[in-house]
Amino acid sequence: MNKRFLSYFKDITFFIILFCFNAGQISAGEPLSTEFIEVINFFKTGKAIFSSPVANYNDDVIVGSHDKNIYFFDKKGNLKNKYETKGWVHASPSVLSDSSVVVGSYDGFMYFFDTECKFQNKIKPGSGSLFTSIIELPNRLLVFGSNRKGIVFFNKEDSTSHIYPVRKWVHGTPNIIDNDKLVIGSNDKHLYVFDKNARLLSKIKTKGWIMHSAPVSLNKTHFAVGSYDKNLYIFNTEGNTISSFKTKGRIHSTPLKLNDSKIVFGSFDRFIYFLKPDGTLFKKFKTDKKVVSSPVCLSDGTIMVGSYDKYLYFFSPLGVLLGKYKTKGRIFATPIVLSNNTVVVCTTNGYIEFLKIKPNLARI
């Protein structure tokens, strides 16, 4: 083989590798070194964790477990408190406008805790298990989905409940769109859009369940949401489909909108997708297992996504893989980032890990 041909062959090989990398098709890189990630602490609960952790104003971390307990940690991962319920805690906790925390359980109760993580009260808003996180509307109504085929609007002031009936379980995560509109998906293959007074504004049909994926605002009138029909949809609040992007797997993940309006989400087909603002493909990256967890951003713009292959993946805002970190188990719940750039990640074998991430990772 002459030198000229060898040089040409090397150039072509480099070009192919570079092209595949930019297209997100190369398998994951080497794990991030301890120079970039430091394990601060970890804790093991008694059973699987499907509840995504939340943090209050003081960076205390609250998470529920299928061992029926709600756990409270300080920002260094030290256990501050735990409270036992009588059912699985599958739904994620929520921080309310007064900085208190509410958590729903499969035992049918809502549990309230003060800003110091101390138990305040428990309320049973009706029959059935609480399947979703609880969201607070501007008028203080608390809203969640139930296994009793209904969307529950609970008035904390007078302890009354109004239930909007649907045909199946309600397992979609509720969210606020355009400041005062509530959108929530159901296992009856519909999304429901309500005003702040619980009046139905529109009803949107998909071809699959809406499971966990929360609607995310893209602008004043448009939002994105994932469906078990394998599509990432962009809808407007009037119920019209603006665009859809088809994957090869169910979408459990809540999409993330980046500062440049790109959309990031994961699919059961093992891919992490980066879409342009119009919903067309920009880049994709393949992991080794399905992606259930939702993407989140670090303070420097680094995008972090967990997979069932036990890895946390780190990307630049342009979708370039920066590295990965192997956790102690499969990642179902969505990690959170504390104000000091500590990451809290939970796994299906019951572990809660506190990881310190070096700032400006996206610029490495």
N, C-alpha and C positions, 0 to 999 in steps of 0.2 A: 504494500500500500504506500503510494508516494506521499510526500509531506503535504503537498497542496490539497490532495483529497482528504488526508487525515485532519488538516486544519478545517476544511469545509465540513467534515463529518462532526467535529467537535462543536462548531458554530451552530449547526442544525440541531444537535442534541441539546445544547444549552437553550436554544430558542424554544424547543418543544417543552423542556422542563419548566422554563419561565412561563410559557403560555398556560401549561396545566396548573401551575401554582396560582397564577392570577385568576384562573377559572374556578379555583377552589376544589380541584379534583385530586390533589395530592393527599395522601393519607397524613394523619396528624404528625406534627413534629415531635421532637424530644421533649420530655417533661421539663418545665421551667426549673431552673436551679434554685437552691435555697438562697441565692443572692437576690432573687425576686419575690420569693414566697417563704414566709416563716410561719410554722404552725405554733400558734399561741396557746391553744387549749383545745380539748375535745371532751365530750360527755356522751355516754351511751344510755339511751332510754330502754324501756323494756320490750318495745315492739317497733314496728315500722313507722316511719314518719312520712306522711303525705301532705301535711300542713306546712305551708310556707311560713318561715319566721317573719316577724315584723319587729320594728324598733320604735320605742317611744321617744319623747323629746330628750331624754337623758341617755340615749343609746342603750337602754336596757333592752334585752332581746326576749321576745315571747314566742313560744312555739308549742304546738299541740302534738300529741303522739297517740298511736293506736293502743298504747298501754293505759289509755283513759286519763292521762295526766296532762296538765298544762304546766309548762316549765318557764321559769324566769331567770335570766342570767344578766350579769353586768357586762360591760363592753369588753372585758378581758376573758369572758367565758366562765366566770365563777358562778355557781348556782346560788341564786338569792332566795328563791321560793319555788314551791310547786304546789299545785292544787289538784286533787283527785275528783274526777267526775264519775258518772256511772255509765258512760258510753265512750266509744271511740271519739277522739278529737281529730277529725279529718279535715275540717274547714280551717282556713287560715284565720288568725286573730285580726282584729281591726282596731286602729286607734281613732277615737271619736274626737269631735271638735273641742271638748273640754280636757283633752289629753288622757282621759281614762281609756281602758282597754276592754273590749267585749269579744268573747269567744263562744262560738256555738258548738254543741256536742251532739252525738247521735242519741243521747238520752233525752233530747228535746228541750234542753234548757239553754238559755243564754247566760253566760257568766261574766260579771262585771268586776273589774279590778281598778284600783285608784292609781295615781301617778307613781306611787311607791311600790307597785306590784302587790298590794294587799287586797284580799277579797273584800268586795263591797256587797254584792247581791247576786241572786240568781233568779231568773224569770222564765217561766214556761209560757211562750206566746201562743201555744196551740198544740194540737197533736202532731206527731211526726218528728223525724230527725232533721237537724239543721245540716244541710248538705254543703252550703256555700259560705264564704265569708259574708260578714254583715256590713252593709254600706249605709252611711248616714246621708240623708237628703238635706238640703238647706233648711227645711222647716223642722228638722230633728226627727223625722220619720226614719226608722231603721228598717232596712229591706234585706231579704235573703231568700234563697230557694230552699224548698223542702221536698222530702220524698212523698208528701201527701198531694202531689200533683197541683202545687200552687206556688205563687209568688206572694210572700207574706210582707205586708206593710204594718209595722208595729209602732204604735204611738207611745213613746216612753213616758210622756206626761200623764196620760190617763190609763196606761196599760191595756189599751184596746188594740185589737188586730183586725186588719182588713185583708182578705185573701183573694187574689185574682186567680181563678181556676184555670189550669191548663190540662192537657190530656195525658201528660207523662211527668216523670220526675223532673225537677228543675235543678240541674247540676252546673249550669253555666255561671261564671263569676260576674256579679253585677258591677257596673261602672257608670260614672257620671260623664255625659257627653255635652258639650256646649254649655257648660256651667250648671245647667239645671235640668237636663234630661237624663233619665235613667234608662239604661239598656241592659237587658239580661237575656241569655239564651237558655233553651230548654231541650230536654230529650224528646220533645214532640216535634223537633226539627224546625223550630221557629225562634226568632228573636223578637222581643217585645220592647217597645219604646214608650215610656211613660213620662208625663210631666211631673213636677215636684209635688203635686197633690194626688198622685197615684192614678191619674186619668190616662187611659191608653191613647197614645197618639198614632201609632202604626204597628203593624205586625208583619214581619219579614220571613218569608219561607226559604229554607235551604233544603238540601237533599240528605242531610245527616244531622246527628245529634250535635248540640253545642255543649261540650264537656270541658269545664274549667276555663276555657279561653275567654278572656274578658275583652269586650269591645274597647278599642283605644282610639281616641280622637286624633285625626290627621289634620283637620282644620275645623272651622266653626260648624260645618254641616256634614262632614264626611268622617266615617270611622272604619277601622279594620278589625276583623275578627276571624278566628279559625274555626273550621267545622270538621266533624268526622266524615263528611263526604269528600275529604281530602283537599278542599279548596280553602285558600285564604281570600276572603271577600273584602271588598271596599264598598260600603253602602252609604247612602245619605239617610238622615233621620226621618225622611218621609217614606222610606221603605224601598227605594229604588237601588238596583245594583249598578254601581259605577264601573267596577271591573272585578275579575276573579283570576286567581292564579292556581293552577292545578298541580298538586304534588302526587306522589305515588303512595302516600300513607296518610293516616288520620292526623289531624292537627289538634293537639291538646293545649299547645303553647299559646300564651298571650303574646301578640306581636309587640315589638318595641319600635317606636318612632325615633330616629336619630335626629340630630340637629339640622342635618341637610335634607331631612324628610325621607330618607331611605327607610325601609321597613325590614326588620329582622325577625325571624321566627324559626322554630324547629318543627320537624314532622316525624311521624313514625317510620317514614322511609329512610331514616338515619341521616338525613341531610339538614344542615342549617342553611337557610336561604337569606339572601340579601336582595331585596327588591328595590327598584327605582320608585320614586314617588307616584308614578302612574300605575304601579302594580306589575310591571314587567321585570323579568329577571335581570339582575346586575351581576350576581355571583352566587355560587353555592359551595358548600364544603361538606364532605362525607365523614361521619363518625362511624364507630363500629357497632353501635346499637341505636335503638330508637331514641328520639329526642322528645321528651315529655315536658321538661322544665322550660321556663320562659327566659329569654335573654334579659340581661340587666347591664347598666353602664357603670363603670368606675368614675371617679371624679375627674380623671384626665381624658375621658372619652373612650377608654378601652371597653370593648364589649365582651361580656362573659356569658357563656352558655354551658349548662350541665347536660350530660347525656347518661343513658342507662349503661354505657360502657365504663362508668365510674369516673370519667374524666370531666374536669372543668376546662373548657377551651377559651382561649383569650385571643381576640381579634382587634386589629386596628379599625377605625371607622370606615376604611376602604375595604374591609373584609379580608385583610391579609392576616394569616395565622401568626401569632406571636409566640405561642407555646401552649402547653397543657399541663395540668396538675392532676395526679391520681388521688381521688378521695378514698374513703373507707367503704364505699358501697355505691349502689345504683342511685342516681339522682332523679327523683320525681319532683320534689318541691323546688320552688324557685329560690335561689340564694338571695341574700340582701347585702348591701354595702353600708357600713356604719360611717359616721362623719370623719373618723380617723383612718378611713380606707381599709378597715378590717372587713373581711368577707366572712359571712356566716352561711355555711352550707349544710344541709341535712340529707340523710340517705335512708334508703328503704330498709336497712338493717338496724336502724335506730340511732345512728351516730349523728351528733351535732359537732361540726368542726369550726373553729375560729382561726382564720388565716390572715396574716398581715401581708398586704400587697404593696410592693414598692410603687410610689407614685410615678407618673409619666411613663408607664410601661408601653403605652402606644407609640412612644417616640423612639423606642429602642431599635 
